[in-house]
Amino acid sequence: MKILVVLPNWLGDAVMATPAIELLCEKYKDVKLTFVGSFVAIEALKYHPKCEAFFIDETKKESNRFLATYKLAKKLGSFDLGVTFRNQLHSSLLLFFSSSTTTIAKKSWHASLFVNKTVKELQNSHLVEKYAHIVSETKPSSLKLYIEAKKSDKPLLGINAGATYGSAKRWSSDRFAEVAVHFSDRYNIVLFGGPNEVEIVNEIQKLINTSGVKNVTNLAGKTTIKELCENIASLDLFVTNDSGPMHVAAAYQIPTLSIFGPTKFKETSQWMNPKGTIVRHDIECSPCMKRECPIKTHECMVGINSTEVIEVIEKELL
């Protein structure tokens, strides 16, 4: 059974689609997967044992995206089934142009025009369940990545202060530093961040070092997606914003405290991580789902202090 899978663009969303992919592998015999997706999505998921091919979708960069989508579809080969987890016109067109016997997508105006089978979105559910519902009626299991953990002989606390989606999802640098300092006598500290978050992470490291703590490793901007996953998988404790790395940690069931502000925690919190917990404040304007705080106060995040986070970690995760 040859299956074409169009992955979500964001790292976290791609990881949250993994239970749906596992359901496909359970539902059909002799599955051979071909993944199409963003660079980060492909880098995280291409190690699946049933993945025989993968393609990075760069059609957005082309002057004529419709033509580029057609050309990409013709490069892919033929499939028994094509599935997209993106709710986007060009992903529906990619399935339409592909040589796929059957195609499936979430119901939308464009999917109704270009896809064989459309599935009505599951309401009031976690995003993992929404993705899984596209391909199966079976309840999804835990997240799954096929990248092995980096070995460590020391207890590690990971700090992830970034959030690619936007500044509204970021807790303050000084409070991340305070949490790191508090636990530095029990854990070596590992700081995570993408290429665009190096400055933020360097600020946190400076604050930690100023407190006299030196057992800090700064990985911001220094890891591939595979290395990011390997390092997160090796952690003993993780403190993070709502972000892609948060979902990577859930895939490895790392004890994790996630800080939520403007996003819908019921839809995008860690899926099936028995060692995960969240800290959030229920205020009138949250969740606003904005990339930047529309009222400029950032109260949903500012109102959460480091003492509160430390107390929750001590009580629920240690």
C-alpha positions as CSV (number, residue, x, y, z in Angstrom):
1,M,0.0,0.0,0.0
2,K,1.7,3.2,-1.2
3,I,0.6,6.2,0.7
4,L,1.4,9.9,0.0
5,V,1.2,12.0,3.2
6,V,1.3,15.8,3.0
7,L,2.6,16.9,6.4
8,P,1.6,20.0,8.4
9,N,4.2,22.9,8.1
10,W,5.1,23.5,11.7
11,L,7.4,21.2,13.7
12,G,4.9,20.8,16.5
13,D,2.0,20.2,14.2
14,A,4.0,17.6,12.2
15,V,4.7,15.8,15.5
16,M,1.1,15.9,16.4
17,A,0.2,14.2,13.1
18,T,2.3,11.2,14.0
19,P,-0.5,9.2,15.7
20,A,-2.5,9.6,12.5
21,I,0.4,8.3,10.5
22,E,0.7,5.3,12.9
23,L,-3.0,4.6,12.4
24,L,-2.5,4.5,8.6
25,C,0.3,2.0,9.1
26,E,-1.9,-0.2,11.3
27,K,-4.9,0.1,9.0
28,Y,-3.2,-1.0,5.8
29,K,-0.8,-3.9,5.0
30,D,2.7,-3.4,3.6
31,V,2.6,0.3,3.9
32,K,5.2,2.4,2.1
33,L,5.1,6.1,2.9
34,T,6.1,9.1,0.9
35,F,6.2,12.4,2.9
36,V,5.8,15.9,1.4
37,G,6.3,18.8,3.8
38,S,8.3,21.7,5.0
39,F,12.0,21.3,5.8
40,V,11.5,21.0,9.5
41,A,8.6,18.6,9.2
42,I,10.5,16.3,6.8
43,E,13.7,16.5,9.0
44,A,11.7,15.2,12.0
45,L,9.6,12.5,10.4
46,K,11.8,11.1,7.6
47,Y,13.2,8.5,9.9
48,H,9.9,6.6,10.1
49,P,10.8,3.0,9.2
50,K,8.0,2.8,6.6
51,C,9.1,6.1,4.9
52,E,10.6,5.2,1.5
53,A,10.7,8.7,0.0
54,F,10.4,12.3,1.1
55,F,10.1,15.7,-0.7
56,I,10.5,19.2,0.7
57,D,7.7,21.4,-0.5
58,E,9.2,24.7,-1.7
59,T,6.4,25.7,-4.1
60,K,5.7,28.8,-2.0
61,K,9.0,30.2,-3.2
62,E,8.1,29.9,-6.9
63,S,6.6,32.8,-8.9
64,N,3.8,30.5,-10.1
65,R,2.8,28.3,-7.2
66,F,0.1,26.5,-9.1
67,L,2.5,25.4,-11.8
68,A,5.1,24.5,-9.2
69,T,2.5,22.4,-7.3
70,Y,1.7,20.5,-10.5
71,K,5.3,19.8,-11.2
72,L,5.9,18.6,-7.7
73,A,2.9,16.3,-7.9
74,K,4.3,14.7,-11.1
75,K,7.7,14.1,-9.4
76,L,6.1,12.1,-6.6
77,G,5.0,8.9,-8.4
78,S,1.8,7.0,-8.1
79,F,-0.1,6.0,-4.9
80,D,-2.9,4.0,-3.7
81,L,-3.9,6.7,-1.2
82,G,-3.0,10.4,-0.7
83,V,-3.7,12.2,2.5
84,T,-3.1,15.8,3.5
85,F,-3.0,17.2,7.0
86,R,-2.9,20.7,5.7
87,N,-6.1,22.7,5.3
88,Q,-4.8,24.7,2.3
89,L,-5.7,25.1,-1.4
90,H,-2.3,24.1,-2.7
91,S,-2.2,20.9,-0.6
92,S,-5.6,19.9,-2.1
93,L,-4.3,20.7,-5.6
94,L,-1.2,18.6,-4.9
95,L,-3.4,15.6,-4.2
96,F,-5.5,16.3,-7.2
97,F,-2.5,16.5,-9.5
98,S,-0.8,13.4,-7.9
99,S,-1.3,10.0,-9.3
100,S,-3.3,8.8,-6.3
101,T,-6.2,6.4,-6.6
102,T,-8.0,7.8,-3.5
103,T,-7.4,11.1,-1.8
104,I,-8.5,12.3,1.6
105,A,-8.5,15.7,3.4
106,K,-10.4,17.7,6.0
107,K,-13.6,19.1,4.5
108,S,-13.2,22.6,3.0
109,W,-14.3,24.4,-0.1
110,H,-11.1,23.5,-2.0
111,A,-11.0,19.9,-0.7
112,S,-14.6,19.4,-1.9
113,L,-13.5,20.5,-5.4
114,F,-10.2,18.6,-5.7
115,V,-10.2,15.6,-3.2
116,N,-12.1,12.3,-3.5
117,K,-13.1,12.1,0.1
118,T,-13.5,14.9,2.6
119,V,-13.9,14.4,6.4
120,K,-15.8,16.9,8.5
121,E,-13.5,18.4,11.2
122,L,-13.8,17.0,14.7
123,Q,-15.0,19.8,16.9
124,N,-13.8,20.7,20.4
125,S,-10.9,18.3,20.2
126,H,-7.2,18.2,20.5
127,L,-5.3,18.7,17.2
128,V,-4.0,15.2,17.5
129,E,-7.5,13.9,17.4
130,K,-8.4,16.2,14.5
131,Y,-5.6,14.8,12.4
132,A,-6.4,11.2,13.3
133,H,-10.0,11.7,12.5
134,I,-9.1,12.4,8.9
135,V,-7.8,8.9,8.4
136,S,-9.5,6.7,11.0
137,E,-12.3,6.4,13.6
138,T,-9.8,4.8,16.0
139,K,-8.6,6.9,19.0
140,P,-5.1,8.0,18.4
141,S,-2.3,6.8,20.7
142,S,0.8,8.7,21.8
143,L,3.1,10.8,19.6
144,K,5.9,8.9,17.9
145,L,9.3,9.9,16.6
146,Y,12.0,7.5,15.4
147,I,15.0,9.4,16.4
148,E,17.0,7.9,19.3
149,A,17.9,9.9,22.4
150,K,21.4,11.2,22.9
151,K,23.1,9.4,25.8
152,S,23.8,11.4,28.9
153,D,25.3,10.3,32.2
154,K,24.2,13.5,34.0
155,P,20.7,14.7,34.9
156,L,19.6,17.4,32.5
157,L,17.1,20.3,32.7
158,G,16.2,21.7,29.3
159,I,15.0,25.3,28.9
160,N,13.2,26.3,25.7
161,A,12.4,30.0,25.7
162,G,11.6,30.4,22.0
163,A,8.3,30.1,20.2
164,T,8.5,30.4,16.4
165,Y,4.9,31.4,16.1
166,G,5.3,34.8,17.8
167,S,6.4,36.8,20.8
168,A,3.0,36.5,22.5
169,K,3.8,32.8,23.3
170,R,7.1,33.6,25.0
171,W,7.7,33.8,28.7
172,S,10.3,36.3,29.9
173,S,14.0,35.5,29.8
174,D,14.6,36.5,33.4
175,R,12.0,34.1,34.7
176,F,13.4,31.2,32.6
177,A,16.8,32.1,34.1
178,E,15.4,32.0,37.7
179,V,14.0,28.6,37.1
180,A,17.3,27.3,35.7
181,V,19.3,28.7,38.6
182,H,16.9,27.2,41.2
183,F,17.4,23.7,39.8
184,S,21.1,24.1,38.8
185,D,22.3,22.2,41.9
186,R,20.3,19.1,40.7
187,Y,20.6,19.3,36.9
188,N,23.0,20.5,34.3
189,I,21.2,23.1,32.2
190,V,20.7,22.8,28.5
191,L,19.3,25.9,26.6
192,F,17.4,25.4,23.3
193,G,16.5,27.8,20.6
194,G,16.3,28.2,16.9
195,P,18.5,30.4,14.6
196,N,16.2,33.3,15.2
197,E,16.2,32.9,19.0
198,V,19.9,33.0,19.6
199,E,19.8,36.5,21.1
200,I,17.1,35.6,23.5
201,V,18.9,32.4,24.7
202,N,22.2,34.2,25.0
203,E,20.4,36.7,27.3
204,I,19.2,33.8,29.5
205,Q,22.6,32.3,29.6
206,K,24.1,35.6,30.7
207,L,21.5,35.9,33.5
208,I,22.2,32.4,34.7
209,N,26.0,32.9,34.6
210,T,25.6,36.2,36.5
211,S,24.0,34.2,39.3
212,G,27.2,32.1,39.6
213,V,25.9,29.1,37.8
214,K,28.3,27.7,35.2
215,N,26.9,24.2,34.3
216,V,25.1,25.5,31.3
217,T,25.2,24.3,27.6
218,N,23.8,26.7,25.0
219,L,22.5,24.9,21.9
220,A,20.6,27.8,20.4
221,G,21.1,27.9,16.7
222,K,23.6,25.0,16.8
223,T,21.4,21.9,16.2
224,T,19.8,20.3,13.2
225,I,16.2,19.2,13.7
226,K,17.5,15.6,14.3
227,E,20.0,16.8,16.9
228,L,17.3,18.9,18.6
229,C,15.1,15.8,18.9
230,E,18.1,13.7,20.2
231,N,18.9,16.3,22.8
232,I,15.3,16.8,24.0
233,A,14.9,13.0,24.2
234,S,17.9,12.9,26.6
235,L,16.4,15.3,29.2
236,D,15.2,14.5,32.7
237,L,13.1,17.7,32.9
238,F,11.9,20.3,30.4
239,V,10.5,23.8,30.9
240,T,9.1,25.3,27.7
241,N,6.7,27.7,26.0
242,D,4.0,26.3,23.8
243,S,6.2,25.3,20.9
244,G,7.4,22.6,18.5
245,P,10.1,21.3,21.0
246,M,7.3,20.9,23.6
247,H,5.6,18.4,21.3
248,V,9.0,16.7,20.6
249,A,9.3,16.2,24.4
250,A,5.8,14.7,24.6
251,A,6.8,12.2,22.0
252,Y,9.6,11.0,24.4
253,Q,7.4,11.5,27.5
254,I,9.9,13.8,29.1
255,P,8.7,15.3,32.4
256,T,7.6,18.7,31.1
257,L,6.2,22.0,32.4
258,S,4.6,24.0,29.6
259,I,3.8,27.7,29.9
260,F,0.6,28.7,28.0
261,G,-0.7,32.2,27.4
262,P,-2.5,33.2,24.1
263,T,-3.0,29.8,22.6
264,K,-5.7,27.1,23.0
265,F,-4.2,24.7,25.5
266,K,-7.0,22.2,25.1
267,E,-6.1,21.9,21.4
268,T,-2.3,22.1,21.5
269,S,-1.1,21.0,24.9
270,Q,1.2,17.9,25.1
271,W,-0.7,14.8,23.9
272,M,-0.7,11.8,26.2
273,N,2.4,12.7,28.2
274,P,1.6,11.4,31.7
275,K,4.7,13.4,32.9
276,G,3.5,16.7,31.4
277,T,1.7,19.6,33.1
278,I,0.9,23.2,32.2
279,V,0.9,26.6,33.9
280,R,-1.6,29.2,32.6
281,H,-3.7,32.0,34.0
282,D,-7.4,32.2,33.0
283,I,-7.8,35.8,32.0
284,E,-10.6,37.4,30.0
285,C,-8.6,38.0,26.7
286,S,-6.9,34.6,26.6
287,P,-6.7,32.7,24.4
288,C,-6.5,35.4,21.7
289,M,-4.4,33.3,19.3
290,K,-2.4,36.4,18.3
291,R,1.3,36.3,17.4
292,E,1.8,39.5,19.3
293,C,-0.2,40.8,22.3
294,P,-2.9,43.0,20.8
295,I,-3.3,45.0,24.0
296,K,0.4,45.3,24.6
297,T,0.3,44.2,28.3
298,H,1.2,40.5,27.7
299,E,-0.7,39.8,30.9
300,C,-1.4,36.1,30.2
301,M,2.4,35.5,30.4
302,V,3.6,38.4,32.6
303,G,1.2,37.2,35.3
304,I,3.1,33.9,35.6
305,N,6.1,34.2,37.9
306,S,9.0,31.9,38.4
307,T,8.0,31.0,41.9
308,E,4.7,29.6,40.6
309,V,6.5,27.5,38.0
310,I,9.1,26.2,40.4
311,E,6.4,25.2,42.9
312,V,4.4,23.3,40.2
313,I,7.6,21.4,39.1
314,E,8.5,20.5,42.7
315,K,5.0,19.3,43.4
316,E,4.0,17.5,40.2
317,L,7.1,16.5,38.2
318,L,9.8,15.6,40.8
